[in-house]
Amino acid sequence: MNQQEGILIIGGGVIGVASAYYLAGQGRPVTLIEKEDICAGSSHGNAGLIANGLAIPMAAPGVLRQGLKWLLDAESPFYIKPRLNLDLMRWLWQFRGACNEKKMRQSIAVLLSLGQASFDLFDDLLDKEKLEFGYERKGRLILFTSEAAFEKAVPDTVLLREYGVDSTLLDADGARQIEPNVQPAVTHGIYAADYGHVIPDRFVHELARVAKERGVNFKTGTAVLGFETTGRQISSLITSQGVFTPNQVVLAAGAWSPVIARHLKLRIPIQPAKGYSVTYKRPLASPRLPLSLSERKIAVTPMGDRLRFTSTLELAGYDPSINQWRLAAIRRAIHEYLPGMEELEQTAVWSGYRPATPDDLPIIGRSEAFENLILATGHGTLGMTQGLITGKLVSQIIGEERPSIDLAPLRVERFH
Ligand SMILES: Cc1cc2nc3c(=O)[nH]c(=O)nc-3n(C[C@H](O)[C@H](O)[C@H](O)COP(=O)(O)OP(=O)(O)OC[C@H]3O[C@@H](n4cnc5c(N)ncnc54)[C@H](O)[C@@H]3O)c2cc1C
């Protein structure tokens, strides 16, 4: 097969599909290749939060000390598998470099601009298209069962207020007014208004459906195996289904992007940061809005007739196994915060890799090494949130339009 010209997108997750949607809207010829099925990766079973209010990066002052404590706890939500891996060492070194006040504040501003732009694009999308993916904007309630954890969270809330993030500190009664169905153990809450939520796989499939109607050629079961280059141009892609010779290539392969980039001798600092979700049939006692079970670092999202719990961040390489200790910790924690969860009917257990960069900002922009390569990857914990704006930015880069967000802090060269 020799597919000539047009734009070729690698990866059928939220980032690749949103890019395909906006590029097709400009009337451009687009082929998307995906090694498995559409939405088979991290975009499938995540918490579905459109989390504009979640703007403090993981790389923040003090996080290294906390991280070391968690490392020693088998049930903790954060884990680094000890191993001698040069990429991981380099990533951790760059992460350490980003853990300071100045860098954190710069990242907050960028994350908020990406989040706000995505909120606007959700409104625009739902205005223009007939799509149903469970989008709701109810905010999110963070629950605490200890005064100490609440007090620890207050400074972050105060910091985000400086940037205009809307949140309310609550006592136990205040938290119950927003979500009555919580355990007596809940002592405090923080209500964060700047959150929406979606059913993530339905969102990606719906967007793919419209993109397909606009002419995008989806080639699933097609894995990139290598590239041929001429000078600073990618001349062809070698895949499991033949050779493609596109004009432009968009690398949107999530946590696998560095593996693919290595064929081009490019180094992209992304680590697969594994997380888990457990999904149940929605019980009668289900919360009405998304929750965070703060001490246990668990996100709870009502999704239509399902209720999903997500947690953990493991830097353990590409290892899809599910750690039963951590899963058991999620199941136990549910009862600490929520009553009426005794007879939950489980429908799915899932793990996925967040494509994590050391500074928690995505990598979006044209590569300096190859003129016809656009990078759209590294969205870490916020890929669902930033999917639409990333797709829009990719279409603006290719269309040589002025990008709606400053791309300078998002360039891969910031790590070099
Ligand atoms: C537990 C958990 C909870 C999360 N919750 C949220 C949340 O609430 N809100 C939020 O904003 N984000 C959340 N995220 C993060 C979000 O899921 C990711 O940032 C996002 O899905 C990344 O999208 P992507 O398109 O870059 O990658 P993916 O969805 O992983 O897509 C990449 C695709 O590339 C394909 N691919 C890989 N290699 C090749 C190859 N060689 N050839 C062709 N195709 C290839 C893969 O099969 C895959 O389908 C969560 C993640 C996890 C794990």
The ligand as an SDF file (V2000), in Angstrom:
LIG
                    3D

 53 58  0  0  0  0  0  0  0  0999 V2000
   -6.3800    6.2910   35.8170 C   0  0  0  0  0  0  0  0  0  0  0  0
   -6.3800    7.5060   34.9100 C   0  0  0  0  0  0  0  0  0  0  0  0
   -7.2910    8.5440   35.1280 C   0  0  0  0  0  0  0  0  0  0  0  0
   -7.2790    9.6840   34.3290 C   0  0  0  0  0  0  0  0  0  0  0  0
   -8.2240   10.6410   34.5220 N   0  0  0  0  0  0  0  0  0  0  0  0
   -8.2230   11.7610   33.7350 C   0  0  0  0  0  0  0  0  0  0  0  0
   -9.1940   12.7820   33.9330 C   0  0  0  0  0  0  0  0  0  0  0  0
  -10.0910   12.6640   34.7660 O   0  0  0  0  0  0  0  0  0  0  0  0
   -9.1380   13.9000   33.1790 N   0  0  0  0  0  0  0  0  0  0  0  0
   -8.1560   14.0740   32.2330 C   0  0  0  0  0  0  0  0  0  0  0  0
   -8.1210   15.1380   31.6190 O   0  0  0  0  0  0  0  0  0  0  0  0
   -7.2540   13.0930   31.9880 N   0  0  0  0  0  0  0  0  0  0  0  0
   -7.2560   11.9570   32.7230 C   0  0  0  0  0  0  0  0  0  0  0  0
   -6.3200   10.9750   32.5210 N   0  0  0  0  0  0  0  0  0  0  0  0
   -5.2690   11.2080   31.5110 C   0  0  0  0  0  0  0  0  0  0  0  0
   -5.7660   10.9070   30.1050 C   0  0  0  0  0  0  0  0  0  0  0  0
   -6.3860    9.6400   30.0990 O   0  0  0  0  0  0  0  0  0  0  0  0
   -4.5960   10.9230   29.1220 C   0  0  0  0  0  0  0  0  0  0  0  0
   -3.8330   12.0980   29.2810 O   0  0  0  0  0  0  0  0  0  0  0  0
   -5.1050   10.9020   27.6730 C   0  0  0  0  0  0  0  0  0  0  0  0
   -5.9960    9.8370   27.4960 O   0  0  0  0  0  0  0  0  0  0  0  0
   -3.9440   10.7770   26.7000 C   0  0  0  0  0  0  0  0  0  0  0  0
   -4.4870   10.6940   25.4130 O   0  0  0  0  0  0  0  0  0  0  0  0
   -3.5980   10.3000   24.1750 P   0  0  0  0  0  0  0  0  0  0  0  0
   -4.4700   10.3670   22.9670 O   0  0  0  0  0  0  0  0  0  0  0  0
   -2.3530   11.1230   24.1790 O   0  0  0  0  0  0  0  0  0  0  0  0
   -3.0990    8.8100   24.4770 O   0  0  0  0  0  0  0  0  0  0  0  0
   -3.8610    7.4160   24.3560 P   0  0  0  0  0  0  0  0  0  0  0  0
   -5.3050    7.5360   24.6460 O   0  0  0  0  0  0  0  0  0  0  0  0
   -3.0820    6.4340   25.1440 O   0  0  0  0  0  0  0  0  0  0  0  0
   -3.7540    7.1020   22.8040 O   0  0  0  0  0  0  0  0  0  0  0  0
   -2.5330    6.7640   22.1830 C   0  0  0  0  0  0  0  0  0  0  0  0
   -2.8350    5.7280   21.1190 C   0  0  0  0  0  0  0  0  0  0  0  0
   -1.6570    5.4920   20.3440 O   0  0  0  0  0  0  0  0  0  0  0  0
   -1.7030    4.1450   19.9340 C   0  0  0  0  0  0  0  0  0  0  0  0
   -0.3630    3.6930   19.5280 N   0  0  0  0  0  0  0  0  0  0  0  0
    0.6880    3.4110   20.3500 C   0  0  0  0  0  0  0  0  0  0  0  0
    1.7380    2.9830   19.6360 N   0  0  0  0  0  0  0  0  0  0  0  0
    1.3490    2.9920   18.3340 C   0  0  0  0  0  0  0  0  0  0  0  0
    2.0110    2.6350   17.1150 C   0  0  0  0  0  0  0  0  0  0  0  0
    3.2890    2.1740   17.0870 N   0  0  0  0  0  0  0  0  0  0  0  0
    1.3100    2.7530   15.9490 N   0  0  0  0  0  0  0  0  0  0  0  0
    0.0300    3.2300   15.9560 C   0  0  0  0  0  0  0  0  0  0  0  0
   -0.6380    3.5420   17.0750 N   0  0  0  0  0  0  0  0  0  0  0  0
    0.0150    3.4500   18.2650 C   0  0  0  0  0  0  0  0  0  0  0  0
   -2.2180    3.4160   21.1770 C   0  0  0  0  0  0  0  0  0  0  0  0
   -2.7490    2.1340   20.8740 O   0  0  0  0  0  0  0  0  0  0  0  0
   -3.2620    4.3940   21.7030 C   0  0  0  0  0  0  0  0  0  0  0  0
   -4.5700    4.0910   21.2830 O   0  0  0  0  0  0  0  0  0  0  0  0
   -6.3270    9.7920   33.2840 C   0  0  0  0  0  0  0  0  0  0  0  0
   -5.4470    8.7400   33.0250 C   0  0  0  0  0  0  0  0  0  0  0  0
   -5.4650    7.5970   33.8170 C   0  0  0  0  0  0  0  0  0  0  0  0
   -4.5210    6.4650   33.5170 C   0  0  0  0  0  0  0  0  0  0  0  0
  1  2  1  0
  2  3  1  0
  2 52  2  0
  3  4  2  0
  4  5  1  0
  4 50  1  0
  5  6  2  0
  6  7  1  0
  6 13  1  0
  7  8  2  0
  7  9  1  0
  9 10  1  0
 10 11  2  0
 10 12  1  0
 12 13  2  0
 13 14  1  0
 14 15  1  0
 14 50  1  0
 15 16  1  0
 16 17  1  0
 16 18  1  0
 18 19  1  0
 18 20  1  0
 20 21  1  0
 20 22  1  0
 22 23  1  0
 23 24  1  0
 24 25  2  0
 24 26  1  0
 24 27  1  0
 27 28  1  0
 28 29  2  0
 28 30  1  0
 28 31  1  0
 31 32  1  0
 32 33  1  0
 33 34  1  0
 33 48  1  0
 34 35  1  0
 35 36  1  0
 35 46  1  0
 36 37  1  0
 36 45  1  0
 37 38  2  0
 38 39  1  0
 39 40  1  0
 39 45  2  0
 40 41  1  0
 40 42  2  0
 42 43  1  0
 43 44  2  0
 44 45  1  0
 46 47  1  0
 46 48  1  0
 48 49  1  0
 50 51  2  0
 51 52  1  0
 52 53  1  0
M  END
$$$$
